[in-house]
Amino acid sequence: KVRQGVRLALDWGRVRIGVAACDREAILCFPVETIDARRAPIARLRELVREYQPIELILGMPKTLGGAEGPAAQQMREVAVRVKSNLADLPLRLVDERLSTVSASTLLRQAGRDSRSQRSVIDQAAAVAILEQALEYERGTGLGPGELFSEGGLV
């Protein structure tokens, strides 16, 4: 059983942050927008949280194909600390994002978008893939996806 409530998923990159959301019933996932990661992304994220009122944030965690955490995952943990310190009341989950951008790119290519026209939406599509994977996990197990994050580490 999936918990009721909107979630926001983030595919956080150095330049762009893809944002996706799901409906209150956690059935339909959809792209929201791409945030410029170099221009006050936390302020924009706060606005999106006010607008969508999610029950939690889901942050894609870049693991290696073998499942280990490398330098990219460590950078994402630093991002998680920033997000959590600015949105302390909102649960934050770190969810394995392996292959989310690859699968998003494949779907966009199948939809007729070349790599140049994908650039504006690839991060949103990756965020949708992360969110769909997280909800599928929750449907299958009845458990919240990924790792529940707190500033001091895992909860």
DSSP file (Angstrom, degrees, kcal/mol; ACC not computed):
  #  RESIDUE AA STRUCTURE BP1 BP2  ACC     N-H-->O    O-->H-N    N-H-->O    O-->H-N    TCO  KAPPA ALPHA  PHI   PSI    X-CA   Y-CA   Z-CA
    1    1 A K              0   0    0      0, 0.0     2,-0.4     0, 0.0   140,-0.0   0.000 360.0 360.0 360.0 136.8    0.0    0.0    0.0
    2    2 A V        -     0   0    0     23,-0.1     2,-0.1     1,-0.0   142,-0.0  -0.783 360.0-114.7 -98.1 136.4    1.3    3.4   -0.9
    3    3 A R        -     0   0    0     -2,-0.4     2,-0.2     1,-0.1    -1,-0.0  -0.412  34.7-113.7 -64.6 142.9    0.9    6.4    1.4
    4    4 A Q        +     0   0    0     -2,-0.1    21,-0.2    51,-0.0     2,-0.1  -0.532  68.2  79.7 -75.6 144.2   -1.4    9.1    0.2
    5    5 A G  S    S-     0   0    0     19,-3.9     2,-0.1    -2,-0.2    48,-0.1  -0.334  76.1 -78.6 133.8 149.6    0.2   12.5   -0.7
    6    6 A V        -     0   0    0     47,-0.3    49,-3.2    46,-0.2    50,-0.7  -0.436  40.3-164.0 -69.5 143.0    2.1   14.4   -3.2
    7    7 A R  E     -a   56   0A   0     15,-0.3    15,-1.2    47,-0.2     2,-0.5  -0.957   9.9-146.8-123.4 150.0    5.9   13.8   -3.5
    8    8 A L  E     -aB  57  21A   0     48,-1.7    50,-2.9    -2,-0.4     2,-0.4  -0.975  14.7-160.6-112.3 131.5    8.5   16.0   -5.2
    9    9 A A  E     -aB  58  20A   0     11,-2.7    11,-2.1    -2,-0.5     2,-0.4  -0.893   2.5-156.9-112.8 144.0   11.4   14.2   -6.8
   10   10 A L  E     -aB  59  19A   0     48,-3.0    50,-2.6    -2,-0.4     2,-0.8  -0.975  16.9-166.6-125.8 127.7   14.7   15.9   -7.6
   11   11 A D  E     - B   0  18A   0      7,-2.6     7,-2.3    -2,-0.4     2,-0.6  -0.870  30.0-161.4-105.7  93.0   17.4   14.9  -10.1
   12   12 A W  E     + B   0  17A   0     -2,-0.8     2,-0.2    48,-0.3     5,-0.2  -0.671  17.5 166.9 -90.8 117.4   20.0   17.3   -8.8
   13   13 A G        -     0   0    0      3,-1.8    -2,-0.0    -2,-0.6    24,-0.0  -0.688  49.4-102.2-117.8 175.4   22.9   18.1  -11.1
   14   14 A R  S    S+     0   0    0     -2,-0.2     3,-0.1     1,-0.1    -1,-0.0   0.849 119.3  19.5 -65.8 -33.6   25.7   20.7  -11.1
   15   15 A V  S    S+     0   0    0      1,-0.3    22,-2.4    22,-0.1    23,-0.6   0.808 129.6  26.7-105.0 -42.1   23.9   22.9  -13.7
   16   16 A R  E     - C   0  36A   0     20,-0.2    -3,-1.8    21,-0.2     2,-0.5  -0.923  55.4-154.2-130.1 151.1   20.3   21.8  -13.7
   17   17 A I  E     -BC  12  35A   0     18,-2.4    18,-2.9    -2,-0.3     2,-0.4  -0.973  15.5-149.4-124.1 114.8   17.8   20.2  -11.3
   18   18 A G  E     -BC  11  34A   0     -7,-2.3    -7,-2.6    -2,-0.5     2,-0.4  -0.671  14.1-161.4 -82.0 137.2   15.0   18.3  -12.7
   19   19 A V  E     +BC  10  33A   0     14,-2.3    13,-3.0    -2,-0.4    14,-1.0  -0.971  13.1 172.1-123.3 134.3   11.8   18.3  -10.6
   20   20 A A  E     -BC   9  31A   0    -11,-2.1   -11,-2.7    -2,-0.4     2,-0.3  -0.920   8.0-167.1-133.0 161.4    8.9   15.9  -10.9
   21   21 A A  E     -BC   8  30A   0      9,-2.5     9,-2.9    -2,-0.3     2,-0.3  -0.910   9.7-142.5-139.8 166.9    5.8   15.4   -8.8
   22   22 A C  E     - C   0  29A   0    -15,-1.2   -15,-0.3    -2,-0.3     7,-0.2  -0.901  30.0 -99.4-126.8 162.9    3.0   12.9   -8.3
   23   23 A D    >   -     0   0    0      5,-1.7     3,-1.9    -2,-0.3   -18,-0.2  -0.192  44.3 -95.0 -72.8 172.3   -0.6   13.3   -7.6
   24   24 A R  T 3  S+     0   0    0      1,-0.3   -19,-3.9     2,-0.1    -1,-0.1   0.785 126.6  53.6 -61.7 -29.0   -2.1   12.9   -4.2
   25   25 A E  T 3  S-     0   0    0    -21,-0.2    -1,-0.3     3,-0.1   -23,-0.1   0.490 108.9-125.6 -84.6  -2.7   -3.0    9.2   -4.8
   26   26 A A  S <  S+     0   0    0     -3,-1.9    -2,-0.1     2,-0.2     3,-0.1   0.869  81.0 108.9  60.2  40.0    0.7    8.6   -5.8
   27   27 A I        +     0   0    0      1,-0.2     2,-0.5     0, 0.0    -1,-0.1   0.788  65.6  49.7-106.5 -49.9   -0.4    7.1   -9.2
   28   28 A L        -     0   0    0      2,-0.0    -5,-1.7     0, 0.0     2,-0.4  -0.834  63.0-165.3-103.5 124.6    0.6    9.6  -11.8
   29   29 A C  E     +C   22   0A   0     -2,-0.5    -7,-0.2    -7,-0.2    99,-0.1  -0.860  15.4 173.9-104.4 142.5    4.1   11.1  -12.0
   30   30 A F  E     -C   21   0A   0     -9,-2.9    -9,-2.5    -2,-0.4     2,-0.1  -0.994  34.5-100.4-148.4 151.4    4.7   14.2  -14.1
   31   31 A P  E     -C   20   0A   0      0, 0.0   -11,-0.3     0, 0.0     3,-0.1  -0.441  30.8-179.7 -70.6 145.6    7.5   16.7  -14.9
   32   32 A V  E     -     0   0A   0    -13,-3.0     2,-0.3     1,-0.4   -12,-0.2   0.783  49.8 -57.3-109.4 -60.7    7.3   20.0  -13.1
   33   33 A E  E     -C   19   0A   0    -14,-1.0   -14,-2.3   -16,-0.0     2,-0.5  -0.979  39.5-103.2-171.7 173.3   10.3   22.1  -14.2
   34   34 A T  E     -C   18   0A   0     -2,-0.3     2,-0.4   -16,-0.2   -16,-0.2  -0.978  32.5-154.1-114.3 125.6   14.0   22.4  -14.5
   35   35 A I  E     -C   17   0A   0    -18,-2.9   -18,-2.4    -2,-0.5     2,-0.7  -0.787  21.6-118.6 -97.9 139.5   15.7   24.7  -11.9
   36   36 A D  E >   -C   16   0A   0     -2,-0.4     3,-1.6   -20,-0.2   -20,-0.2  -0.700  21.4-154.4 -75.1 114.5   19.0   26.4  -12.6
   37   37 A A  T 3  S+     0   0    0    -22,-2.4   -21,-0.2    -2,-0.7    -1,-0.2   0.643  90.0  58.0 -68.2 -13.8   21.3   24.9  -10.0
   38   38 A R  T 3  S+     0   0    0    -23,-0.6     2,-0.5     1,-0.2    -1,-0.3   0.489  97.2  65.7 -93.9  -3.5   23.5   28.0  -10.1
   39   39 A R  S <  S-     0   0    0     -3,-1.6    -1,-0.2     1,-0.0    -3,-0.2  -0.731 123.8 -62.7-127.1  83.2   20.8   30.5   -9.2
   40   40 A A     >  +     0   0    0     -2,-0.5     4,-1.5    -3,-0.2     3,-0.2   0.896  63.5 174.0  48.0  57.4   19.3   30.1   -5.7
   41   41 A P  H  > S+     0   0    0      0, 0.0     4,-2.5     0, 0.0     5,-0.1   0.833  73.5  57.8 -65.0 -30.9   17.9   26.6   -6.2
   42   42 A I  H  > S+     0   0    0      2,-0.2     4,-2.5     1,-0.2     5,-0.2   0.895 103.7  52.8 -66.7 -38.6   16.9   26.3   -2.5
   43   43 A A  H  > S+     0   0    0     -3,-0.2     4,-1.7     2,-0.2    -1,-0.2   0.922 112.2  44.8 -61.8 -43.7   14.7   29.4   -2.8
   44   44 A R  H  X S+     0   0    0     -4,-1.5     4,-2.3     1,-0.2    -2,-0.2   0.892 111.0  53.9 -67.7 -38.6   12.9   28.0   -5.8
   45   45 A L  H  X S+     0   0    0     -4,-2.5     4,-2.4     1,-0.2    -2,-0.2   0.900 105.6  53.5 -61.8 -40.5   12.6   24.6   -4.1
   46   46 A R  H  X S+     0   0    0     -4,-2.5     4,-2.3     1,-0.2    -1,-0.2   0.911 108.1  50.6 -58.7 -42.7   10.9   26.4   -1.1
   47   47 A E  H  X S+     0   0    0     -4,-1.7     4,-2.3     1,-0.2    -2,-0.2   0.906 110.3  49.2 -62.3 -42.1    8.4   28.0   -3.5
   48   48 A L  H  X S+     0   0    0     -4,-2.3     4,-3.1     2,-0.2     5,-0.4   0.878 109.2  52.4 -65.8 -37.2    7.6   24.6   -5.1
   49   49 A V  H  X S+     0   0    0     -4,-2.4     4,-2.3     2,-0.2    -1,-0.2   0.913 110.4  48.1 -64.2 -42.2    7.2   23.0   -1.7
   50   50 A R  H  < S+     0   0    0     -4,-2.3    -2,-0.2     2,-0.2    -1,-0.2   0.914 116.4  44.5 -62.2 -41.9    4.7   25.8   -0.8
   51   51 A E  H  < S+     0   0    0     -4,-2.3    -2,-0.2    -5,-0.2    -1,-0.2   0.931 125.3  28.7 -70.5 -46.8    2.9   25.3   -4.1
   52   52 A Y  H  < S-     0   0    0     -4,-3.1   -46,-0.2    -5,-0.1    -3,-0.2   0.698  85.3-150.6 -91.7 -20.3    2.7   21.4   -4.1
   53   53 A Q     <  -     0   0    0     -4,-2.3   -47,-0.3    -5,-0.4    -3,-0.1   0.936  24.7-164.9  47.9  59.2    2.7   20.8   -0.3
   54   54 A P        -     0   0    0      0, 0.0   -47,-0.2     0, 0.0     3,-0.1  -0.296  29.0-136.2 -73.0 157.8    4.4   17.4   -0.6
   55   55 A I  S    S-     0   0    0    -49,-3.2     2,-0.3     1,-0.3   -48,-0.2   0.675  86.9  -6.7 -82.1 -19.0    4.6   14.8    2.2
   56   56 A E  E     -a    7   0A   0    -50,-0.7   -48,-1.7    34,-0.1     2,-0.4  -0.983  64.3-119.6-165.4 162.4    8.2   14.3    1.3
   57   57 A L  E     -ad   8  92A   0     34,-2.7    36,-2.7    -2,-0.3     2,-0.5  -0.884  20.3-154.0-105.9 142.9   11.1   15.1   -1.0
   58   58 A I  E     -ad   9  93A   0    -50,-2.9   -48,-3.0    -2,-0.4     2,-0.5  -0.978   9.2-166.2-119.9 120.4   12.9   12.4   -3.0
   59   59 A L  E     -ad  10  94A   0     34,-3.2    36,-2.4    -2,-0.5     2,-0.2  -0.918  23.2-121.8-110.6 124.4   16.4   13.1   -4.0
   60   60 A G  E     - d   0  95A   0    -50,-2.6   -48,-0.3    -2,-0.5    36,-0.2  -0.442  22.8-152.3 -65.4 130.7   18.1   10.9   -6.6
   61   61 A M  E     - d   0  96A   0     34,-3.4    36,-2.3    -2,-0.2     2,-1.0  -0.923   9.8-138.7-109.3 114.4   21.3    9.3   -5.2
   62   62 A P        +     0   0    0      0, 0.0     8,-0.5     0, 0.0     2,-0.3  -0.599  31.1 173.3 -78.5 104.2   23.9    8.6   -7.8
   63   63 A K        -     0   0    0     -2,-1.0     6,-0.2     6,-0.1     5,-0.0  -0.679  35.9-100.3-102.9 162.1   25.4    5.2   -7.0
   64   64 A T    >   -     0   0    0      4,-2.7     3,-2.3    -2,-0.3    34,-0.1  -0.312  41.2-100.4 -72.1 165.4   27.8    3.2   -9.1
   65   65 A L  T 3  S+     0   0    0      1,-0.3    -1,-0.1     2,-0.1    -2,-0.0   0.808 126.9  56.2 -58.5 -28.2   26.5    0.3  -11.2
   66   66 A G  T 3  S-     0   0    0      2,-0.1    -1,-0.3     1,-0.0    -2,-0.0   0.504 122.4-107.8 -81.0  -4.2   27.7   -2.0   -8.5
   67   67 A G  S <  S+     0   0    0     -3,-2.3    -2,-0.1     1,-0.3     2,-0.1   0.457  75.2 132.4  94.4   1.6   25.7   -0.1   -5.9
   68   68 A A        -     0   0    0     -5,-0.0    -4,-2.7     1,-0.0     2,-0.6  -0.378  58.8-116.2 -82.6 164.3   28.6    1.6   -4.1
   69   69 A E        +     0   0    0     -6,-0.2    -6,-0.1    -2,-0.1    -1,-0.0  -0.909  39.4 173.3-103.5 118.9   28.7    5.3   -3.2
   70   70 A G     >  -     0   0    0     -2,-0.6     4,-1.9    -8,-0.5     3,-0.3  -0.174  54.2 -63.9-103.9-160.3   31.5    7.2   -4.9
   71   71 A P  H  > S+     0   0    0      0, 0.0     4,-2.2     0, 0.0     5,-0.2   0.848 131.6  55.8 -59.2 -36.6   32.4   10.9   -5.1
   72   72 A A  H  > S+     0   0    0      1,-0.2     4,-1.8     2,-0.2     5,-0.1   0.895 107.6  49.0 -65.3 -38.5   29.1   11.8   -6.8
   73   73 A A  H  > S+     0   0    0     -3,-0.3     4,-2.0   -11,-0.2    -1,-0.2   0.883 109.0  52.7 -67.4 -37.8   27.1   10.2   -4.0
   74   74 A Q  H  X S+     0   0    0     -4,-1.9     4,-1.6     2,-0.2    -2,-0.2   0.907 108.3  50.6 -64.1 -40.7   29.1   12.1   -1.4
   75   75 A Q  H  X S+     0   0    0     -4,-2.2     4,-2.0     1,-0.2    -1,-0.2   0.886 108.8  52.5 -62.4 -37.5   28.4   15.4   -3.2
   76   76 A M  H  X S+     0   0    0     -4,-1.8     4,-2.7     1,-0.2    -1,-0.2   0.856 104.3  55.3 -68.8 -33.5   24.7   14.5   -3.2
   77   77 A R  H  X S+     0   0    0     -4,-2.0     4,-1.8     2,-0.2    -1,-0.2   0.878 107.1  51.2 -63.9 -35.8   24.8   13.9    0.6
   78   78 A E  H  X S+     0   0    0     -4,-1.6     4,-1.8     2,-0.2    -2,-0.2   0.898 109.8  49.1 -65.7 -40.4   26.2   17.4    0.9
   79   79 A V  H  X S+     0   0    0     -4,-2.0     4,-2.9     1,-0.2    -2,-0.2   0.918 107.9  55.2 -61.3 -43.3   23.2   18.6   -1.2
   80   80 A A  H  X S+     0   0    0     -4,-2.7     4,-3.0     1,-0.2     5,-0.2   0.881 105.1  52.4 -58.9 -39.5   20.9   16.7    1.1
   81   81 A V  H  X S+     0   0    0     -4,-1.8     4,-2.4     2,-0.2    -1,-0.2   0.923 111.2  47.4 -62.2 -44.0   22.4   18.5    4.1
   82   82 A R  H  X S+     0   0    0     -4,-1.8     4,-1.2     2,-0.2    -2,-0.2   0.937 115.1  45.1 -61.9 -47.0   21.6   21.9    2.4
   83   83 A V  H >X S+     0   0    0     -4,-2.9     4,-1.7     1,-0.2     3,-0.5   0.948 115.2  46.8 -63.0 -48.8   18.1   20.8    1.4
   84   84 A K  H 3< S+     0   0    0     -4,-3.0    -1,-0.2     1,-0.2    -2,-0.2   0.876 109.2  53.8 -64.4 -38.3   17.3   19.4    4.8
   85   85 A S  H 3< S+     0   0    0     -4,-2.4     3,-0.3    -5,-0.2    -1,-0.2   0.779 115.6  40.9 -68.6 -23.9   18.7   22.4    6.8
   86   86 A N  H << S+     0   0    0     -4,-1.2    -2,-0.2    -3,-0.5    -1,-0.2   0.660 126.7  32.3 -95.0 -18.9   16.5   24.7    4.7
   87   87 A L  S >< S+     0   0    0     -4,-1.7     3,-1.7    -5,-0.1    -1,-0.2  -0.434  73.3 158.0-132.4  57.5   13.4   22.5    4.7
   88   88 A A  T 3   +     0   0    0     -3,-0.3    -1,-0.1     1,-0.3     4,-0.1   0.760  67.8  55.8 -60.5 -31.3   13.8   20.8    8.1
   89   89 A D  T 3  S+     0   0    0     -3,-0.1    -1,-0.3     2,-0.1    -5,-0.1   0.610  92.7  82.8 -79.6 -10.4   10.1   19.9    8.6
   90   90 A L  S <  S-     0   0    0     -3,-1.7   -34,-0.1    -6,-0.2    -3,-0.1  -0.827  83.9-120.1-101.3 124.2    9.9   17.9    5.3
   91   91 A P        -     0   0    0      0, 0.0   -34,-2.7     0, 0.0     2,-0.5  -0.311  27.1-156.0 -58.2 142.0   11.1   14.3    5.2
   92   92 A L  E     -dE  57 149A   0     57,-0.6    57,-3.3   -36,-0.2     2,-0.4  -0.989   7.2-167.0-125.5 125.2   13.9   13.8    2.7
   93   93 A R  E     -dE  58 148A   0    -36,-2.7   -34,-3.2    -2,-0.5     2,-0.6  -0.933  13.8-145.3-114.9 135.9   14.6   10.4    1.1
   94   94 A L  E     -dE  59 147A   0     53,-2.7    53,-2.4    -2,-0.4     2,-0.4  -0.892  24.4-171.7 -98.2 119.3   17.7    9.5   -0.8
   95   95 A V  E     -d   60   0A   0    -36,-2.4   -34,-3.4    -2,-0.6    39,-0.1  -0.940  30.8-105.0-120.9 132.8   16.7    7.1   -3.6
   96   96 A D  E     -d   61   0A   0     -2,-0.4   -36,-0.1   -36,-0.2    37,-0.0  -0.293  33.0-174.7 -52.8 125.2   19.1    5.1   -5.9
   97   97 A E    >   +     0   0    0    -36,-2.3     3,-2.6    36,-0.0     4,-0.4   0.189  20.7 154.9-112.4  16.2   19.0    6.8   -9.3
   98   98 A R  T 3  S-     0   0    0    -37,-0.3   -34,-0.1     1,-0.3   -37,-0.0  -0.183  76.3  -2.2 -48.9 129.3   21.1    4.4  -11.3
   99   99 A L  T 3> S+     0   0    0      1,-0.1     4,-2.8     3,-0.0    -1,-0.3   0.488  92.2 124.6  69.6   6.5   20.2    4.6  -14.9
  100  100 A S  H <> S+     0   0    0     -3,-2.6     4,-2.2     1,-0.2     5,-0.1   0.921  78.4  43.3 -64.0 -42.2   17.4    7.2  -14.5
  101  101 A T  H  > S+     0   0    0     -4,-0.4     4,-2.5     2,-0.2    -1,-0.2   0.884 114.0  51.7 -69.9 -37.4   18.9    9.6  -16.9
  102  102 A V  H  > S+     0   0    0      2,-0.2     4,-2.2     1,-0.2    -2,-0.2   0.941 112.9  44.1 -63.0 -47.2   19.7    6.8  -19.4
  103  103 A S  H  X S+     0   0    0     -4,-2.8     4,-2.3     1,-0.2    -2,-0.2   0.886 113.4  51.5 -67.4 -36.8   16.2    5.5  -19.3
  104  104 A A  H  X S+     0   0    0     -4,-2.2     4,-2.4    -5,-0.3    -1,-0.2   0.917 110.0  49.5 -63.7 -42.7   14.8    9.0  -19.6
  105  105 A S  H  X S+     0   0    0     -4,-2.5     4,-2.5     2,-0.2    -2,-0.2   0.902 109.9  51.1 -63.3 -41.5   16.9    9.7  -22.6
  106  106 A T  H  X S+     0   0    0     -4,-2.2     4,-2.5     2,-0.2    -1,-0.2   0.928 111.0  48.0 -61.9 -45.5   15.8    6.5  -24.2
  107  107 A L  H  X S+     0   0    0     -4,-2.3     4,-1.4     1,-0.2    -2,-0.2   0.901 112.4  48.7 -63.1 -40.9   12.2    7.3  -23.7
  108  108 A L  H  <>S+     0   0    0     -4,-2.4     5,-2.6     2,-0.2    -1,-0.2   0.894 111.0  50.4 -66.2 -38.8   12.6   10.8  -25.1
  109  109 A R  H ><5S+     0   0    0     -4,-2.5     3,-1.7     1,-0.2    -2,-0.2   0.910 108.9  51.6 -64.2 -41.8   14.5    9.5  -28.1
  110  110 A Q  H 3<5S+     0   0    0     -4,-2.5    -1,-0.2     1,-0.3    -2,-0.2   0.796 105.1  57.0 -64.2 -27.4   11.6    7.0  -28.7
  111  111 A A  T 3<5S-     0   0    0     -4,-1.4    -1,-0.3    -5,-0.2    -2,-0.2   0.390 128.4 -99.3 -84.3   3.4    9.2    9.9  -28.5
  112  112 A G  T < 5S+     0   0    0     -3,-1.7     2,-0.5     1,-0.3    -3,-0.2   0.594  77.4 137.3  94.3  11.6   11.1   11.6  -31.4
  113  113 A R      < -     0   0    0     -5,-2.6    -1,-0.3    -6,-0.1    -2,-0.1  -0.807  42.5-145.3 -94.7 127.4   13.3   14.0  -29.5
  114  114 A D     >  -     0   0    0     -2,-0.5     4,-1.5     1,-0.1     3,-0.2  -0.329  35.1 -94.8 -80.5 172.9   16.9   14.3  -30.6
  115  115 A S  H  > S+     0   0    0      1,-0.2     4,-1.0     2,-0.2    -1,-0.1   0.834 123.9  53.6 -61.8 -32.9   19.7   14.9  -28.0
  116  116 A R  H  4 S+     0   0    0      1,-0.2     3,-0.5     2,-0.2     4,-0.4   0.921 111.9  43.3 -67.8 -42.6   19.6   18.7  -28.6
  117  117 A S  H  4 S+     0   0    0      1,-0.2     3,-0.3    -3,-0.2     4,-0.3   0.668 107.5  62.9 -78.4 -14.2   15.9   19.0  -27.9
  118  118 A Q  H >X S+     0   0    0     -4,-1.5     4,-2.5     1,-0.2     3,-2.0   0.804  82.1  81.4 -73.4 -28.9   16.2   16.6  -24.9
  119  119 A R  T 3< S+     0   0    0     -4,-1.0     4,-0.4    -3,-0.5    -1,-0.2   0.819  89.0  50.9 -51.0 -39.5   18.5   19.0  -23.1
  120  120 A S  T 34 S+     0   0    0     -4,-0.4    -1,-0.3    -3,-0.3    -2,-0.1   0.723 125.8  23.7 -73.3 -20.2   15.6   21.2  -21.8
  121  121 A V  T <> S+     0   0    0     -3,-2.0     4,-2.6    -4,-0.3     5,-0.2   0.488  91.8  95.1-124.1  -5.4   13.6   18.3  -20.4
  122  122 A I  H  X S+     0   0    0     -4,-2.5     4,-2.2     1,-0.2     5,-0.1   0.872  88.4  50.2 -59.7 -38.3   16.0   15.4  -19.7
  123  123 A D  H  > S+     0   0    0     -4,-0.4     4,-2.0     2,-0.2    -1,-0.2   0.872 111.1  48.8 -69.4 -36.3   16.4   16.3  -16.1
  124  124 A Q  H  > S+     0   0    0      2,-0.2     4,-2.2     1,-0.2    -2,-0.2   0.917 111.6  49.7 -66.6 -42.4   12.7   16.5  -15.5
  125  125 A A  H  X S+     0   0    0     -4,-2.6     4,-2.2     1,-0.2    -2,-0.2   0.881 110.0  51.0 -64.2 -37.7   12.2   13.1  -17.2
  126  126 A A  H  X S+     0   0    0     -4,-2.2     4,-2.4    -5,-0.2    -1,-0.2   0.894 108.7  51.6 -65.8 -39.4   15.0   11.7  -15.0
  127  127 A A  H  X S+     0   0    0     -4,-2.0     4,-2.4     2,-0.2    -2,-0.2   0.889 108.8  51.2 -63.8 -38.5   13.2   13.1  -11.9
  128  128 A V  H  X S+     0   0    0     -4,-2.2     4,-3.0     2,-0.2     5,-0.2   0.924 109.8  50.1 -61.6 -44.3   10.0   11.4  -13.2
  129  129 A A  H  X S+     0   0    0     -4,-2.2     4,-2.3     2,-0.2    -2,-0.2   0.903 110.6  49.5 -61.9 -41.7   11.9    8.1  -13.5
  130  130 A I  H  X S+     0   0    0     -4,-2.4     4,-2.2     2,-0.2    -1,-0.2   0.927 113.7  46.0 -61.3 -45.5   13.3    8.4  -10.0
  131  131 A L  H  X S+     0   0    0     -4,-2.4     4,-2.6     2,-0.2     5,-0.2   0.908 111.4  50.6 -67.3 -42.5    9.8    9.1   -8.6
  132  132 A E  H  X S+     0   0    0     -4,-3.0     4,-2.3     1,-0.2    -1,-0.2   0.912 111.6  49.1 -61.3 -41.3    8.2    6.3  -10.5
  133  133 A Q  H  X S+     0   0    0     -4,-2.3     4,-2.1    -5,-0.2    -2,-0.2   0.908 111.3  49.7 -63.4 -42.1   10.9    3.9   -9.2
  134  134 A A  H  X S+     0   0    0     -4,-2.2     4,-2.1     1,-0.2    -2,-0.2   0.915 112.9  45.8 -64.0 -43.9   10.4    5.1   -5.6
  135  135 A L  H  X S+     0   0    0     -4,-2.6     4,-2.7     2,-0.2    -1,-0.2   0.875 110.3  53.9 -68.8 -36.6    6.6    4.7   -5.8
  136  136 A E  H  X S+     0   0    0     -4,-2.3     4,-2.2    -5,-0.2    -1,-0.2   0.904 108.7  50.0 -62.8 -41.1    6.9    1.2   -7.4
  137  137 A Y  H  X S+     0   0    0     -4,-2.1     4,-2.1     2,-0.2     6,-0.4   0.933 111.7  47.9 -61.1 -46.1    9.2    0.2   -4.5
  138  138 A E  H  X S+     0   0    0     -4,-2.1     4,-2.8     1,-0.2    -2,-0.2   0.900 110.8  51.1 -64.3 -40.5    6.6    1.5   -2.0
  139  139 A R  H  < S+     0   0    0     -4,-2.7    -1,-0.2     1,-0.2    -2,-0.2   0.908 114.6  44.3 -60.2 -41.5    3.8   -0.3   -3.8
  140  140 A G  H  < S+     0   0    0     -4,-2.2    -2,-0.2    -5,-0.2    -1,-0.2   0.798 129.6  21.4 -75.5 -30.0    5.7   -3.6   -3.8
  141  141 A T  H  < S-     0   0    0     -4,-2.1    -3,-0.2     2,-0.2    -2,-0.2   0.673  88.3-128.7-113.5 -23.1    7.0   -3.5   -0.2
  142  142 A G  S  < S+     0   0    0     -4,-2.8     2,-0.3    -5,-0.4    -4,-0.2   0.520  74.7 113.9  79.5   5.1    4.7   -1.1    1.7
  143  143 A L  S    S-     0   0    0     -6,-0.4    -1,-0.3    -5,-0.1    -2,-0.2  -0.778  78.1 -98.7-108.7 152.1    7.8    0.7    2.9
  144  144 A G        -     0   0    0     -2,-0.3     4,-0.1    -3,-0.1    -9,-0.1  -0.424  51.3-107.2 -62.8 143.6    9.0    4.2    2.2
  145  145 A P        -     0   0    0      0, 0.0   -51,-0.1     0, 0.0    -1,-0.1  -0.320  68.5 -13.8 -75.8 155.7   11.7    4.1   -0.6
  146  146 A G  S    S-     0   0    0    -53,-0.1     2,-0.5     2,-0.1   -51,-0.2  -0.058 104.3 -30.1  62.3-153.9   15.4    4.7   -0.1
  147  147 A E  E     -E   94   0A   0    -53,-2.4   -53,-2.7     7,-0.0     2,-0.5  -0.885  53.5-130.4-106.3 128.1   17.1    6.1    2.9
  148  148 A L  E     -E   93   0A   0     -2,-0.5     7,-2.4   -55,-0.2     2,-0.3  -0.688  33.9-148.5 -76.0 123.2   15.3    8.6    5.2
  149  149 A F  E     +EF  92 154A   0    -57,-3.3   -57,-0.6    -2,-0.5     2,-0.3  -0.727  22.5 176.1-101.6 141.1   17.8   11.4    5.6
  150  150 A S  E >   - F   0 153A   0      3,-3.7     3,-2.7    -2,-0.3   -65,-0.1  -0.939  46.2-104.7-132.5 161.8   18.4   13.7    8.6
  151  151 A E  T 3  S+     0   0    0     -2,-0.3     3,-0.1     1,-0.3   -70,-0.1   0.818 122.7  51.6 -56.7 -30.9   21.1   16.3    9.0
  152  152 A G  T 3  S-     0   0    0      1,-0.2     2,-0.4   -71,-0.0    -1,-0.3   0.490 128.4 -87.8 -83.5  -1.5   23.0   14.0   11.3
  153  153 A G  E <  S-F  150   0A   0     -3,-2.7    -3,-3.7   -76,-0.1    -1,-0.2  -0.988  82.2  -2.4 132.8-144.4   22.9   11.1    8.9
  154  154 A L  E      F  149   0A   0     -2,-0.4    -5,-0.2    -5,-0.2    -7,-0.0  -0.556 360.0 360.0 -86.0 149.3   20.3    8.5    8.4
  155  155 A V              0   0    0     -7,-2.4    -6,-0.1    -2,-0.2    -1,-0.1   0.435 360.0 360.0 -85.5 360.0   17.2    8.2   10.6
